[in-house]
Amino acid sequence: MRTLAEIQQILRNYQPELKSKYGIERLTLFGSYARQEQTEESDIDIML
């Protein structure tokens, strides 16, 4: 299971590519990972 810091770093790494290809300006993590309440069965919720 990935940590919140790992997920945030992955999103930061992909943000420039997503901006250039699709014009996405901002990525926001929400849900159990954002609240740091994730479990082994949690998915990752991302708002574009």
Sequence and secondary structure as in RCSB ss.txt:
>XXXX:A:sequence
MRTLAEIQQILRNYQPELKSKYGIERLTLFGSYARQEQTEESDIDIML
>XXXX:A:secstr
   HHHHHHHHHHHHHHHHHHH     EEESTTTTT   TT   EEE 
